Amino acid sequence: MTTTHPRENTVVDAAPKQLLIGGKWRDATGAATFAVEDPATGHALCEVADATGDDALAALDAASQAQTDWANHPPRERGEILRRAYEILIDRREDLALLMTLEMGKPLAESRGEITYAAEFFRWFAEEAVRIGGDYAVAPAGTGRFLVTHQPVGPALLITPWNFPMAMGTRKIGPAIAAGCTSVIKPAHQTPLSMLALADILREAGLPDGVLNVLTARSAGTVMEPMIRDRRARKLSFTGSTAVGRKLIEQSAEQVLKVSLELGGNAPFIVFDDADIDAAVDGAMQAKMRNIGEACTAANRLYVHADIAQTFSDKLAARMSELTIGRGVTDDVQVGPLIDDAQLNKVTDLVSDAVARGAEVVTGGQPAGGDGYFYTPTVLTGVPAEARMGSEEIFGPVAPITTFTDEREVITAANNTEYGLVSYLYTQNLQRGLRVTEALETGMVGLNQGLVSNPAAPFGGVKASGLGREGGKVGIDEFLETKYVAIGGL
């Protein structure tokens, strides 16, 4: 079944549905396809190509053949291509936002925000393309010289998730293009249309054939493993679950690929008794409800000081209960559906588990009903440490609150997880803020701020939350190798 609103049909019809290999749109081997579902209705939007292992190797062939010429392409021109793509993304934001809402479910306002966020990665790395530095130094003994250069690592394999289908693409494609790397990208099967539209924009912006190749596939393993085990691939960048990340590390070991991984999170959100409560509630709404809670940076465990917990919980519940749920194609909707039935069932099970262990539902606490995969914005209090949502990512609009009284106690609780992506804390005490920031075992911290993502800042975590960083000045380093030249005879 397809969409019925004329503009929805128009944007879906305009998006490519085939594989992009060597600059050409082509069907998958055997002309296999799979359906892309609208999570707000459960109905199919369209069919896209379902790539095979043979298609994957053809894409890697194209990337490998284009690598030398692209590595030698003038950095300024690489940056200009990204800049043109940035401008096209901004110019077509409305249509791209609607396309994203249709395949992923997030409300239009959030989709527009993501298109702008995604475009900023292209603008940032357009400027970084001409800032790849090096070094020249006298050897300590004075008898020679050191020359240090940075060169593209080579063909890169990129895997993106469904929750930010455009921004996670530009965050990887941008530095790859800027560094001089060709790539093959595999978007999540739930949200391929945004990536296909992005690839078409890059072609329009002047990206040469073979520099970016796109594989859509229902089975990621079918297309990725043959490329990962092929010696021509030199780089793997993945955003997704920690379980899959571990498997990819094992597979990458065979060819000793340069690997960067942005994996799962279990973000603590700490509110101390001296915090500005209204600001903390604002921050919690950002950190919890961005992308319907389907974000690795989402506040997963809210620790609120016992002295202010009642006030904080009441204010947060009031805000959550006022949110409008629905199909996000109109501007009045604030909460869209979860991505699929499996995610809806997971959120439902996690809430049931917490309630069975003694948590109290302040607002929400059940699926919204009707068509699609909707869950009501939920606030739970008295969530015990042994509840499953204390150790598992919720990935939904559920805010579980636990109280604390001691700073050391809450730091220990916050760090008691295998993950270490991001933490949030609210306090008006500067010394406490810096002290706790340094003690938290995460790659990023939001201090009196509920949103940390920024293209100009390094994004990434520690422990089981991943390896490497994306964005910022270090983002391009993930696609570069360092070469040292020893110069003698001086």
C-alpha positions in Angstrom: 0.0 0.0 0.0 1.3 3.5 -0.8 0.6 6.9 0.7 -2.5 8.7 -0.4 -1.6 12.4 0.2 -0.3 13.9 -3.1 2.7 15.6 -1.6 3.7 12.4 0.3 3.5 10.4 -2.9 5.6 13.1 -4.7 8.5 13.0 -2.3 8.5 9.2 -2.1 8.3 8.8 -5.8 11.2 11.3 -6.3 13.6 9.3 -4.1 15.8 6.8 -6.0 14.9 3.1 -5.3 17.9 1.4 -6.8 21.5 0.7 -5.8 24.2 3.3 -6.6 27.3 1.6 -7.9 30.0 3.3 -9.9 27.9 6.4 -10.4 25.0 4.4 -12.0 21.6 3.5 -10.5 21.0 -0.2 -11.0 18.7 -2.9 -9.8 19.9 -5.5 -7.4 21.1 -8.9 -8.7 17.9 -10.8 -9.5 15.9 -7.6 -9.2 15.1 -8.4 -5.6 13.4 -5.7 -3.5 12.0 -5.1 0.0 9.3 -2.8 1.3 9.9 0.4 3.2 7.3 0.8 5.9 5.6 3.9 7.3 5.8 3.3 11.1 2.8 5.5 11.7 0.5 3.3 9.7 2.2 0.0 9.2 1.7 0.3 5.5 4.4 0.1 2.8 5.6 3.3 1.2 7.5 1.7 -1.6 9.9 -1.0 -2.6 13.7 -0.5 -2.9 16.5 -2.7 -4.2 17.6 -5.6 -2.0 21.4 -6.0 -2.6 23.2 -9.3 -2.7 26.8 -10.2 -1.9 27.7 -9.9 -5.6 26.3 -6.3 -5.6 28.4 -5.5 -2.5 31.6 -6.7 -4.2 30.7 -4.7 -7.3 30.3 -1.6 -5.1 33.7 -2.2 -3.5 35.2 -2.7 -7.0 33.8 0.8 -8.0 35.1 2.4 -4.8 38.5 0.7 -5.2 38.9 1.8 -8.8 38.0 5.4 -8.0 40.3 5.7 -4.9 43.6 6.8 -6.5 42.0 9.6 -8.5 39.9 10.8 -5.7 42.8 10.8 -3.2 44.7 13.1 -5.7 41.6 15.3 -6.2 42.4 18.9 -5.0 41.3 19.3 -1.4 39.6 22.7 -2.3 37.5 21.0 -4.9 36.5 18.2 -2.5 35.4 20.9 -0.1 33.4 22.7 -2.8 31.5 19.6 -3.6 30.5 19.3 0.1 29.6 23.0 0.2 27.3 22.6 -2.8 25.7 19.6 -1.3 25.1 21.6 1.9 23.3 24.3 0.0 21.1 21.8 -1.8 20.2 20.1 1.5 19.1 23.4 3.0 17.2 24.4 -0.2 15.3 21.1 -0.2 14.8 20.8 3.5 11.0 20.7 3.4 10.8 17.8 1.0 13.6 15.9 2.6 12.1 16.4 6.1 8.7 14.9 4.9 10.5 12.0 3.3 12.3 11.3 6.6 9.1 11.6 8.6 7.3 9.1 6.3 10.0 6.4 6.6 11.2 7.0 10.2 8.2 8.5 12.1 9.7 11.5 13.8 7.6 14.7 13.6 8.2 17.2 10.9 9.8 19.8 13.2 12.4 17.2 14.3 13.0 16.1 10.7 13.6 19.7 9.6 16.1 20.0 12.5 17.9 16.9 11.4 18.2 18.0 7.8 19.8 21.2 9.1 22.0 19.3 11.4 23.0 16.9 8.6 23.8 19.7 6.3 26.1 21.3 8.9 28.4 18.2 8.7 28.9 18.9 5.1 29.6 22.6 5.7 32.0 21.7 8.5 34.0 19.1 6.6 34.0 21.3 3.5 36.2 23.7 5.5 38.2 20.8 7.1 39.2 19.4 3.6 41.8 22.2 3.1 43.1 22.0 6.7 44.7 18.5 6.6 48.1 19.4 8.1 51.5 17.8 8.5 54.8 18.4 10.2 58.5 19.1 9.4 61.0 19.0 12.2 64.7 18.7 12.9 65.7 15.3 14.3 66.8 15.5 17.9 70.4 14.5 16.9 70.4 17.3 14.3 71.5 14.9 11.6 68.2 14.5 9.7 64.7 15.8 9.3 61.2 14.4 10.1 58.5 14.9 7.5 55.0 13.8 8.6 52.0 13.7 6.2 48.4 12.5 6.4 46.9 10.5 3.6 43.5 9.0 3.0 43.2 5.6 4.5 41.5 4.2 1.4 38.1 2.7 0.5 35.7 3.0 3.5 32.7 0.9 4.5 30.0 2.9 6.2 27.0 1.6 8.1 24.3 4.0 9.4 21.3 3.5 11.7 17.6 4.2 11.2 17.1 6.8 14.0 19.0 9.6 12.3 18.9 8.5 8.7 20.4 11.6 7.1 22.7 13.1 9.8 24.4 9.8 10.5 25.1 9.6 6.8 26.6 13.1 6.4 28.6 12.6 9.7 30.5 9.7 7.9 30.3 10.7 4.3 31.5 14.3 5.0 34.9 13.4 6.5 35.4 10.6 4.0 35.0 12.9 1.1 37.0 15.6 2.7 39.9 13.2 3.5 40.0 11.8 -0.1 38.4 8.4 0.7 35.9 6.6 -1.5 33.2 4.7 0.3 30.4 2.2 0.2 27.5 3.0 2.5 24.8 0.7 3.8 21.8 2.5 5.4 19.5 0.7 7.8 16.8 -1.2 6.0 14.0 0.6 7.8 15.1 4.0 6.4 16.9 3.8 3.1 15.1 6.6 1.3 16.9 9.5 3.0 20.3 8.0 2.2 19.3 7.4 -1.5 18.1 11.0 -1.7 21.4 12.2 -0.2 23.4 10.2 -2.6 21.5 11.7 -5.5 22.2 15.2 -4.1 25.9 14.5 -3.9 25.9 13.4 -7.6 24.2 16.6 -8.4 26.8 18.5 -6.5 29.5 17.1 -8.7 30.8 14.0 -6.8 32.6 11.8 -9.3 31.4 8.3 -10.1 32.4 5.6 -7.7 33.4 7.9 -4.8 30.2 7.1 -3.0 28.3 3.8 -3.6 25.0 3.0 -1.8 23.8 -0.5 -1.0 20.3 -1.0 0.4 19.6 -4.4 1.7 17.3 -6.2 4.1 20.2 -8.3 5.5 23.2 -6.2 6.5 25.4 -9.3 7.0 24.8 -10.5 3.4 26.4 -7.3 1.9 28.8 -6.2 4.6 30.7 -9.3 5.5 32.1 -10.0 2.0 33.4 -6.4 1.9 34.8 -6.4 5.4 36.8 -9.6 4.6 38.0 -8.2 1.3 41.6 -6.8 1.4 40.7 -3.7 -0.7 38.6 -2.2 2.1 40.7 -0.3 4.6 38.2 1.4 6.9 35.0 0.6 8.7 32.7 3.1 10.4 29.5 1.9 12.1 26.8 3.4 14.2 24.4 1.0 15.9 24.1 -1.5 18.7 27.0 -2.7 20.8 26.2 -6.3 20.1 26.6 -5.8 16.3 29.7 -3.6 16.9 31.4 -6.4 18.7 30.8 -8.7 15.7 32.1 -6.1 13.3 35.3 -5.8 15.3 35.8 -9.5 15.1 35.3 -9.5 11.3 37.5 -6.5 10.8 40.4 -8.1 12.6 41.0 -10.4 9.6 42.1 -7.5 7.3 43.1 -5.2 10.3 40.7 -2.5 9.2 40.8 0.9 10.8 37.6 0.9 12.8 35.5 3.6 14.4 32.3 2.6 16.2 29.5 4.7 17.8 27.6 2.1 19.8 24.9 1.9 22.5 24.4 4.2 25.4 22.8 4.3 28.9 22.9 8.0 29.7 22.5 9.1 33.3 20.8 12.5 33.8 21.7 13.8 37.3 19.8 16.6 39.0 21.4 17.9 42.2 19.4 19.7 44.9 20.9 23.1 44.0 19.8 22.8 40.3 17.5 25.3 38.6 14.6 22.8 38.5 12.8 24.5 35.5 16.0 24.5 33.5 16.6 20.8 34.5 13.1 19.9 33.3 13.7 21.7 30.0 17.0 19.8 29.7 15.3 16.5 30.5 12.7 17.1 27.8 15.5 17.6 25.3 17.6 14.7 26.5 14.7 12.3 26.8 12.3 13.3 24.0 14.6 14.2 21.2 13.8 11.8 18.3 10.9 10.2 20.4 13.6 8.9 22.8 15.1 6.8 20.0 18.6 8.2 20.4 21.8 6.7 21.8 22.2 10.0 23.6 18.8 9.8 25.2 18.6 10.2 29.0 18.0 6.6 30.0 18.4 6.9 33.8 17.2 10.0 35.7 18.8 10.5 39.1 17.1 13.3 41.0 18.0 14.4 44.5 15.4 13.3 47.0 14.8 16.9 48.3 13.5 18.0 44.9 12.4 14.8 43.3 8.6 15.4 43.8 8.7 18.8 42.3 10.9 17.7 39.4 8.7 14.6 38.7 5.5 16.6 38.8 6.8 19.2 36.4 8.3 16.7 34.0 5.1 14.6 34.0 3.0 17.7 33.3 5.2 18.5 30.3 5.2 14.9 29.0 1.4 14.5 29.3 0.8 17.7 27.2 2.7 16.3 24.2 0.6 15.6 21.1 0.9 12.1 19.7 0.2 11.3 16.0 1.5 10.8 12.5 4.2 13.4 12.2 3.3 14.8 8.8 1.5 17.8 10.3 3.2 20.5 12.4 0.9 20.1 15.4 2.3 16.6 16.2 5.1 16.4 18.8 5.5 12.6 19.3 5.5 10.2 16.4 5.6 6.4 16.3 8.4 4.1 17.3 10.3 2.6 14.4 8.6 -0.8 14.3 6.6 -3.4 16.2 9.7 -4.9 17.8 10.7 -1.6 19.3 7.1 -1.0 20.6 7.1 -4.4 22.2 10.5 -3.8 23.8 9.4 -0.5 25.4 6.2 -2.0 26.6 8.1 -4.9 28.2 10.6 -2.6 29.9 7.9 -0.5 31.5 6.0 -3.6 32.6 9.2 -5.0 34.2 9.8 -1.8 36.1 6.2 -1.5 37.4 6.3 -5.2 38.4 9.4 -4.4 40.5 7.7 -1.5 42.3 8.0 1.6 40.0 5.0 3.9 39.9 3.5 5.3 36.7 3.0 9.1 37.0 1.9 9.5 33.4 1.6 7.3 30.3 2.7 3.8 30.8 1.1 2.0 27.8 0.9 1.9 24.0 -1.2 4.6 22.5 -3.3 2.2 20.5 -4.6 2.6 16.9 -2.5 2.1 13.8 1.2 2.4 13.9 3.7 1.9 16.7 2.8 4.6 19.2 3.7 4.7 22.9 2.5 7.3 25.3 5.1 9.7 26.8 5.8 8.1 30.2 7.2 9.2 33.6 8.0 6.5 36.2 9.1 7.1 39.8 10.7 4.9 42.3 12.4 2.8 39.6 14.6 0.2 41.4 18.2 -0.4 40.3 17.4 -4.0 39.3 14.8 -3.0 36.7 15.9 -3.9 33.2 15.7 -0.4 32.0 18.5 0.5 34.3 20.9 -1.6 32.2 19.1 -1.7 28.8 18.6 1.2 26.3 14.9 2.1 26.4 14.9 3.8 23.0 11.4 5.2 23.6 9.5 8.1 25.3 10.0 6.8 28.9 11.6 8.7 31.7 12.5 6.5 34.7 13.3 8.5 37.9 15.4 7.3 40.8 16.2 9.4 43.9 19.6 9.9 45.5 21.0 11.9 48.4 24.8 11.7 48.1 27.2 12.9 45.4 29.5 9.8 45.5 26.5 7.5 45.6 25.0 9.0 42.4 28.4 9.0 40.6 28.8 5.3 41.4 25.3 4.6 40.1 25.9 6.6 37.0 29.1 4.8 36.2 27.7 1.3 37.0 27.1 0.4 33.3 29.2 -1.1 30.5 28.3 2.0 28.4 29.9 5.3 28.4 28.6 7.6 25.7 27.1 10.7 27.4 26.0 12.0 30.8 24.0 15.0 31.8 24.1 16.9 35.1 22.4 19.9 36.5 23.8 22.0 39.3 24.5 25.7 40.0 27.7 24.9 41.9 30.6 25.3 39.5 33.0 23.3 41.6 30.6 20.4 41.9 29.8 20.6 38.1 33.5 20.3 37.2 34.2 17.6 39.8 31.3 15.4 38.7 32.1 16.0 35.1 35.6 14.6 35.6 34.3 11.6 37.6 31.7 10.5 35.0 32.9 7.7 32.7 31.5 9.0 29.5 33.0 10.5 26.3 30.6 13.4 26.4 28.9 15.4 29.2 26.1 17.9 29.1 26.6 20.3 32.0 23.4 22.2 32.5 22.6 21.3 28.9 20.3 18.6 27.5 21.7 18.6 24.0 25.3 17.8 23.3 25.4 17.0 19.6 27.2 19.5 17.4 29.0 19.0 14.1 31.9 21.2 15.3 32.5 19.0 18.5 33.8 15.5 18.8 31.1 12.9 19.2 31.8 9.5 20.7 32.0 7.4 23.9 34.2 5.1 26.0 33.8 1.5 27.3 31.2 -0.4 25.3 29.9 2.8 23.7 32.5 2.7 20.9 35.8 3.6 19.5 37.0 6.9 17.9 35.2 10.2 17.4 33.0 11.8 14.7 32.7 15.5 14.0 34.9 18.3 15.3 38.5 18.7 14.3 39.3 15.1 15.0 36.5 13.7 12.9 38.5 13.7 9.7 41.4 11.9 11.4 39.4 8.7 11.4 39.8 8.6 7.6 43.5 9.5 7.5 46.7 7.5 7.9 49.9 9.2 9.3 53.0 8.7 7.1 56.4 9.6 8.5 59.4 10.2 6.2 62.9 10.2 7.6 65.2 12.5 5.6 68.9 11.9 5.9 72.1 13.3 4.3 71.7 16.8 5.9 
